[in-house]
């Protein structure tokens, strides 16, 4: 039984590599599922997703502006998990494929910075980054680690040392628009792609969930790697239901 399962996974990995190597303009889109094996919880998995276990107003712009201390109380509980997380095989696989010219770039909904840490260069963070904070008054951007240390010592909310303004994580909260440059680049990459690889995303979050429509309209190929169903599975050339880091290791072994 296990032998048959492994054979099927290897067949999928081989099909994945064949599609990738036959493309000329591959682009990758990643969601929270690529980082769960790095220890970062995702948002929408039934029963365990972050959004199922918290008041989402804490991470809305209006909620933050009204009560930034509530956000930092929440963030402090997760900061050690996020700050200690390291890239997994999937992040390293994408970094290697980018360096080999097999993919043109990565569009990500993730705010963990793990693609950069793995060595990827052309990364477009649609939702910003939780590795930084920005002052809402003067716009100063700085690393979040030192700020969270201040929160841990009781400074809540943390204030800008330059102007005394409130510091906000440099990530997109509910009620905020996506940063324009990453989104415009995402559209350009998707429009020019002949292969769009979606990894670890439910493909249900707007506006990023419209990118597969662009792929389908342009008659490009679509690969979906995700444990749960997505609305685009029936349109995909290949659907892979495996833990992503485990699958990536098999792909890298076949590719070597």
N, C-alpha and C positions, 0 to 999 in steps of 0.2 A: 504493500500500500504506500509506504513512505517513498519507495523507489519510484513508483508511478507519479506521485505528487511532484517529486524533484524533477523528473523528466519533463513534466508539463511546465514547470516554472522555467526550466532551461530553454524549452521551446519558445516560451513567451519572451525570454531574454534575447534569444536569437532573432526573433521577429522584430523586437524593438531595435536591435542593432542594425538589422537590415534596412529598416525604414529610415533610421538616422543616417546611415552611411550612403543611402541613395538620394538623400535630400541635398539641396544646395544652400537653402536658407532656413535652417531650423531655429526656432525660438522656444524657450522654456518659460512656463508660467507656474509659479509655486504658491501653495497655500500652507496653512498651519500644519497639515499632515506630514510635511517633509521634516518637521522639527520635533515631532512627538517622541521619536526614538533618541533625540538628544535630551529628553527630559522636560521639554516645554509642553504644557498641556495645550490642547487645541480648544476651539471655541464651541463647536457644534456637535460633537459626538454625543449620542443619546446617553443621558445619565451622568456623564463626566465632563462635558464641555463647560468651559468657563461661563458662557452666557446662561447656562441652565442653573448655575449655582451662585449668581450674584445679581445685585440690582444694577441694571445697565445704565441707569442715570449717573452712576459714579464715573463712567467713562464717556459721558456726553459732554459736549462743550459747555452747555448751560449749567449742567450739574457741577462741572469743574469750576466754572467761574463763581458759582454760588458757594460752593463748599470744597475748595481745593484740598483741605485737610482730610476729607473723606476719601478722596482718591489716593492720597499718599498713605493713609492707613491700610488701604487695600494693596497698594503697590509694594509696601514694605514686606508684606507676607510672601510675595512672589519674587522679590528682587534677588534673593540668594539663589533661587532656582534659575532665574534668567541669566544672572551674571556668571554662574558656574557652568552653564550649558556650553557644549563644544560641538563643532560640526560632526556629522555622521557620514557614513559611506555615500549617501545620496548627495550631500553638499560637495564632497570631494569628487564624486563622479562628474558632476556638472562643471566643476572647476577644471578638471582634466579635459573634458570634451571641449570646453571653450578654448583652452590653450592649444588643442589640436585642430581647432577650426571647424569642429563638427557642429557647434551651436554658435549663434550670433549674439546671444544675450539672454539675460534672465529678467523676467518681469515677476515681481513678487508682491504678495499681500502681506508678507511677514515683516515684523518690526524688530526681529532679534539680531540682525546683522550677521548671521552665521554664513551666508553666502560670501560676504567679504572676508570673513575670518578663514574660510576654506580656500581663498585665493582667487575667487571669481572677480572679474574686473567690470564687465558691462552689466551692472545690476541696477535695475530701476525699481525703487521701493515706493510702491503706490501709496502706502499708508505711513510713510516716514519711518522713524527709528526710535525705539525705546532706549537706545544707548546714549541718547543726548537729551538735554533739556534746553528750552529756549525761554528767554525772558519775555513776558507779554508786553513789557513797556519799551525796553531798549533794543530787543532783538538779539541780545548776546546768546550765543550757543556754546554749551560746554558739556563735557562728559557727565553722565548721570551718576556714576559710582560715588563720587565725592559728595554729591547732593544727597543721595540716599543715606550716606553715612551721617550727614547732618540731621536728616529726618529721624534716623535711629537714635540720635542723641536728644531728640525732643523738639527740634526746630520744625514745626509743622503748622502752616505750609512753609517750605523753604523760600527764601527771598533772594533776589539777585544782589550780589555783593557790589555790583557796579551802580545800580540805581534804586535798589530796594523794591523792585517790581516782583510780582509772583512768577515763579518758575513753573513752566508746564512741559511735560514730556514732548519731545519733538516728533510726535506721532499723531495721526489723524484720529480724532475722537468722533463719536456720533454727532452729527450736526455740522461737521466741517467738510469742506470740499477737498478733493484730492489735490495734491500739489500738481501744478499744471505741467511742468517740464517732464516728470516721469510718466504722466498719463499720455502726453503727446508722443513721447518716444515709444511707449507701449503700443500705441495705435500704429505708428510707423513700422515698427518691427513686425507686428502682426499682419499688417497689410502686405508686407514684402515677403512673408514667410511662405514656404511650401510645405512645412511641417511644424505643427504647433503641439508641444508636449505639455500637458497639464499634469502637475504632480502634487498630490496632497491637498486638493481644493474641492470643495463641494460644488463649485461653479454656481453658487446661488447668491453671491454677494454682489450687489450693483455698485458701480458700473462695470467692474472687471468681468462679471459674468456675461457681458455682451461680446467679449473678445472671441469666443468660439463661433459666434454668429458671423463675424468677419471672416474667419477661417473657412466656414462652410460656404459662405457667399463666394469666396474666391476659389472654391474647389481645391483648397489645400487639404493635406491630410492631418488628421487629429489623433493623438495618442492620449489616453487617460489612464493615469496610475493613481488609484484611490481605493481605500478599503470600502467606502460606501458608494451607493449609486449616485450618479449625477444626471442632470437633465439632458446631457449630450451623449450619453453612452451609445445610443442607437446610431449616432452619426459618426462615431469614431472608427478609424481603421483598426485600432487595437485598444482593448480595455484590459487592464491588469489589476487584479485584486490581490495585492500582496503587501506585506509590511515593506515600506519603501526602502529603508536602509538595507534590509535583508536582500531585497530584489536588486538594489544597486550593486551590492557586493558580487552577486552572481553575474551581473552584466559586466562588471570590471574584470572578473576572472575570465569570462569568455573573450573579452576585448583584448586582453594582454597577449 
